[in-house]
Each structure stands twice: as C-alpha cells, then as structure tokens.
Amino acid sequence: MLKGCSKSLGIVLSGILCLQLSAFAAETDAKKPSAPTKEAKSEPKTETKTEAKAGTSKVETKSDTKVEANESKPKAAAPATKEQDPNKILATVNGENILQKDVNQIISRFGNQIPEEQVSGVTKQVLDGLITQKLLTQFIRDNKIEVSKAEIETELNKVREDIKSNPGLAGKTLEQVLETHGSSMDDLKRDIVISLSLEKYLGKDLDDKKLKAYFDQNKAVYDGTEVKASHILVDTRTMTTDAELSQAMEKIKKAKGEADTGKDFAELAKQYSDCPSKEKGGDLGFFKRKGQMVEPFANAAFALKVGQISDPVKTNFGYHIIKVTEIKKGTDVKFDDVKQNVKQDMLQEKAQVLISQIRQKAKIDIKV
C-alpha cells in the first residue's frame, strides 16, 4: 500500500479505504503459518493501518508520511473486479452515484491477495469508505471550505520527499508510484483537499487549554504505557445477515460466560477464536494505546486491570473479548513535547463525530 496516500496529511479521512484495506492485507499475510502472532497484532488494528480510504475512521499526522518500497510491484487484477458492469450504480449519496468501477479501482490495488470468500466483505468495506468520502466532499462543498493550490503543493512535496528518502523507490517520481498502486495524482489531490479542509473546519476552537486538558486525561496515550492482552475473536467480516451477526454475538457471549466462570482463557481462545492468535491462547503481546490496534479494541483493553476480561467489543473484524495479562507503565512525558500529537488525536475524535452526524442526515441508498 502506498502509505503516503494515508499518512502525509494532517487529517487523512480520505485515506480511510487505504487504512481498512491495509489492515486486511496485514491480516491476510499474517494468516500464513510462519507468522500467526503478527496477524494477531494486526487484526484488531484496522489501519494495523486500520480503519479506510474514503473517510471513516483514521486521522494521521503530517509528519508520518511513509511509502513502502516492498509494495511497489504491480499486482494482477482482483477477482472482485471481473465480469462486472463498471457503470453499475452501487450506492447513491444525496443524489450522487458511486459506481462499480469506483470500488474496483480500490480493490484492484490488492491484486489477487483477497480470497474469493472475503471479496464480498471487503467490497462492503470499500463501498462504505467511498460513501463517507462522498459525504465529506459534499460537506466541504456545501460549507465552502477552501484549500489553496499552495497548501496542496506543500502536502504533495512532503510525499515527494518521502519517496526520495526511500531507497527502494530510488529514481521513481510520485506519479510513477501512484500509478503502480492503481492511484493517480487527481486521487491524491482530492484526498489532500478533504484532509486539509476538515483540519481547517475542525481545528478552529482547539486552543492550548483544551489540548492540555485532553493530554491530562489521556496520558497513557502519550507516555508509552503498554498492555499485554489476549483476545477471542468471532470474525464477522463475511457475514451479511442479521441472523449471522446474532449468532456471532451469541458465540462471543458464550465464550465470555465460560471465561467468567474461571475457565482457562487460553483454552477458550483455542476453542472459540477465529484469529490465528488462538494457537497461542489468543496472546497478542504488548501494544500501545494508539497506533497498533483499532480504537474500540485499544480503548477497551486500556480500561481493564490485569486479569480482567472485557464485555464483547465490536470492531471492523468482528466481536472480541479481551483479557489484559500485564501492564507496562510508561515514562513521564511533557505536554509541549507531544502537543501536535494531542491536536491530531482531538481532530480525529471530532472528525468521527462529524462523520456520524452527516451520515445520519444524509440520504443514502445502497443498491447491493
């Protein structure tokens, strides 16, 4: 995945599809027998690089632009893009259409890595991201939020500099790297406009007093505190009916009930979990509050004391129960040293609220 498309900006809600799908890629690679624990760590992490390119859940920092050289090779067409009418309307958002070819363009970036049985679930994630992207574009237009050409060029230059500093991409231009990943300069500029527009809109009232208060309430995010946890996952990504989801919830509740009676959590993970980490009793190792796990998972884990087991937690991957087995306290950190990170986290939370609000008001007709 071209991480520059999702990590070069202040707020990259436009990178939401990139994030969700890169989590899928990490999860797919981790399912290989040689690396079960990697999958365990990346699975709860929606955008590891979680959570999706058209805008629902991930906000990244401007300083975190990265382009991975080992993902620069062209891939074959994904199975999801074959034998379909590219102009088929998949959804209408406030009267504007999202077409099959829009979804195909995103899925094709993963070549043949998506197993046939997961194509439907991934397609739903991509479509949901594109719906959010469309909503955000409409919101920016309706609110007349403007981004200058100079601001766009500044962000493009950050991505160009990242490419230059990556030995694996030596001699390649930004345009070449984007093309290799099935993207284009127009796509990236659109993402930049969305990101910078939202940062302008959402950041108007974020003064130092509010940032400091947030920092004081969330020190574990910034001081390096880590928890070690195990989990049991009931994977719902391929489920399409309410009946299936209800059965999945009942399964995770059953596992939770047995865990609460004192049954060995590791054995329950081997019995109930759909995550490859089950081979190690569900052990995910240590992780920090931000940047490694998707937000609902990390939030639940960090609310637990050692030995406690969470109630069922819903993420993009399915239903989890989490048991914290160890907490490694962090070190002292000063507000001024992490002020920009605090601002980005607050912007991300505000963005999630905004997205929820505009989705509730929107007229969305999903036709698949």
N, C-alpha and C positions, 0 to 999 in steps of 0.2 A: 504493500500500500504506500502510496505517496503521502507520507505524513505531513509534508508541507501543506497539503490541502486542508489539513485539520488542525495544525498546530502553529501556524505562522501569525495568527491574528490574536487580537485582544479577546474577542468573543467569537468562537467559531461554531456557532449554532448551525451554520451552513455546512459544517463538517460532520454533522450527526450521522449521516449514512456511512461515511468513511469509518466512523468510530464503531458503529454497530457491526459492520461487516468485518472490520479488522479483529474484533472480538471473536467473530465466527471463525476467521482464519486461524487465530491463535488456538481456538478450541479444537479446530479440525486437526491442526498439526500436533496438538498435544495428545490427541487420541492414539497416536502411534505408540506401539508398545514400549518404545525406548524412552518415552518421556511422560509417564502418567501424571507426575506431580506438576509439571508445567501446565497441563491442562487444568488441573485443579486450581492453580493460582489464576489462570487467565479466564476461567469460565465465569466466575462471578463478576469479573471485571468487564463490563460492557464495552467500551472503549478504552479486558486489559486496555483497550484503547476505546471502549465502551462505548458507548452508548451511542450517532448515526448521521450521515452527511446532510441531510436536509433539515436538520434542525430540531431535535427534541431534547437532548439532554446533556450535551457536553460543552463546557466552556474551557478554552485553553488559554495559555499565556503567550504573549507576543514573543517572549524570549525562548520559547521551546520549539522552534522550528526544526524539524528533522526530516531528512529524506533518506530512506534506506536503500542502499545500493543493491542488496540481495533481492529486492522486489522489482527490479527494473526490467526483468525479462518479459517479453510479450507472452501472453497466455492464449490458449485456444478458446474458442467461443464456449460459453457456459451452456449447459443443457437447457437452462431456463429460457434461452433466447431463440431456440429453434422452433420452427413450424408454428409461428405465431404472427398474427397480423400486427405489424408495428404501429399502426394507427388506431388500434382498438382503444377505446376510452376505458380506463380502469377506475378513474375517480373524477368527480367534478367538485371543485372547491370554490364556493361563491361564484359559480358560473364559469370558472376556468378549468380546462381539462388537463388531466395527467394521462399520458398515453403509454401504451405497452413499450414503445421504444425508449421512453424516459427511464423506465425500470430496467429494461435490457441493458442500457448504457452502463448503469451502475453494476449490475450483476456480472456483466462481461469482464469487468476488471479482475474477477477472481477465476477466470478461465474455467477449467474443469475441476476445480477444487471442491465445488459444492456437490455432495452426494445427492443422487436423484430424490431420495426420500426427504431431503431437507430443503429442496428447491421451493416448495410451497411456503414454508415458514420464513425462509429468507426473503422471498418475494413480498410477503406481507410486511416484513420489517422495512424493506426498501420503500415500498409504497407509502407506509406510514411516515417515513422520513421525508419523502417528496411532498406529501400533504402538508407537513409542518413547514417545509421550505416555501411552499406556495403561500401559505398563510402569512409567513413572516415577510415575504416580498410584498404582499398586498398591504400589510400593516405599515411597512416603511413608506410605500407609495401614498397611502391614504393620509399618513401623518406628515407627509412632505419632509421627511428626514433626508438631508443631502450629504453626500460624501464627495470631496473634491478629487479631481484627477491626481493631484499631488499626493493626497493621502493614499490613494490606491497604489500609486507607483512606489511609495515608501514601503508598503507591505510586499509588493512584488519583488523589490530589491532585497528584502530580508530572505525571501525564498531563494533568490538567485545566489546570494552569498552562502546560504546553507549548501546549495548544490556544489558550489566551488570548493567548499571545505570538506566535501565528502570524496575521499579517494576513489571510491567505487563508481563515482559518476563523473570522473575527470573528463573534461572536454565536451560534456553534454550541456546543452542550453536548457533553460526552463521549458521552452516549448517542446523540445525533444522528450524530456522526462514526462511531461504531462501527456503527450501523445502515446508514449509507451504504456501509460497506465489507463488509457482509454478516456482521458480527460482533455481539456483544451484551455487556452488562455481565457476564453469567454466564461467558462465554468468557474475558473479560479477568481476572475474579477467579480463575478456575481457573488461568490462566497465572501469575498472581501467586503463588498458593499453591504451585504447583510450583517456581517460581523461588526464592522465599524459603525454602522447606523444604529445597531442595538446598543453598542457600547455608549454612544452619544446619548441615546434616549434614556437608558437605564442608569447611567452614571451621574446624572445631573445633581442628585442630592446626597451623594456619598462623600461626606466630609470626614476629616480625621477623627472626629469624636465618634461617629458611627463605626468607622473602621476599627478603632481601638476597642470599642465595646464588643464588637464581633470577635476580635482577637482574644480578648479576655475570656469569652465564653467558649472558645474553641481551641484552647492552647494545644490540645493533643494533636490537632491537625498540623501544627507548625513546629512542635518541639521534638519530633522524631519518635514519639511513642509508637510502639508496635504491639500488636496482639498476635498470639498464635491460636489458630482455631481449626476446628474440624467441622465439616458440614455433611448433610444429607440432602441431595437434590432429586426432586421429581421433575424431569425435563418436560416442559410443555411447548417447546418451540414448534413442534409439528402438529400440535392439537388445534383443531378448527371448530369444535362444537362445545357448547356449554356442558354437555354431558361428559365429554372427555376431561374438561377442566375441573368439573365437580369431582370426578373420580380421582384426579391427580391431587386435589386438595384433601380428599379423604385419606389417600395413601400417606401424605406427609403428616396429617394429623395422627394417623395410626402409629407412625414412627415416633412422633413426639410423645404420644401417650406411653409407649413402651419405654422410651428414654426416661420419662418422668417417674416410672416405677423402679428405676435403678438398673435397667438392663444396660449392658456394655454398649457404649455409643459406637465404638469401632465395629463391633459385630453387627449392629443395626445398619451402619453405613454399607457394609458388605451385602446386607440383605436387601436394603431398600433403595440405595442411591443409584442414580443414572450417571453420575460423574466418575470418570476414571480414577479419581482420588479414592474411591471406595476400596481399591486394592490396598490402600494404606490406612484404612479405617476412617477415610474422609479427611485426613490431615492435609491442610493447605499451607502449613508452615506459617512464618511470620509475615505480616503485612502492615503497612501504614494506613492512617486514616483516609488519606486521599491518594489517588493516582494508581492504585493497584486493583481495587475492587470497585464494582459499580456502587453507586451511592446508597441504595437501600440496604445492600449487603453490609457495606462498611459501617453504616450508621447503626445497624442492629448489633453488629459484632462489638463495636466500641462502647455500646451501652451495657454490655454484660460484664459481670465479675467472673473471676476464674472459677470454673466448674459449672457456671450457669448455662442453661440451654434456652435459646430464643423460642418465641412463638413462630409459626410459619411466616416466612418473609418472601414476598413476591419480587422477582427481578425479571429481566428480559429472557432469562434462561428457564425460569420455572419457579417452583416453590422450594424453599430451603428451610431447614432448621440448622442452627449454628451453635456450637459449643466452644467457648473460649477455654483454652487449656493453660495459657501463660500470658502474662503482660510484661513487656519490657519497657520500663519508663524511659522517657526521652530526657533531653538536657534543656537547660534554660535557654530561651530564645527571646530576643528583644523585638518589640513591635516594629521599630524602624527598619530592622533587617528583613522583615517579611511583609512589609506594608503593601507592596504591589501584589503579592500572592493573596493577601487578605482581600484586596479590592477585587481581584478576579473571581475569588470564591463567592463574594457577595453578589457580583454581577451575574454569576452563574445561577445562583438561587433566585434572583429577581427575574432572570430570563425564563426559568422554568415556570414561575408563577405567571408571567406574561403569556407564555405559550398555552398554558392551561386555560387562561381567560379567553384568549382569542379563539381557541378551539371550541369552547363552549358556545360562543356567539356565532360561530361560522355555520354555513350550510354546506355540509359535506355529504356527498352521495358516492359511496363506494360500490362499484358495479361488479366486483368479483368476489 
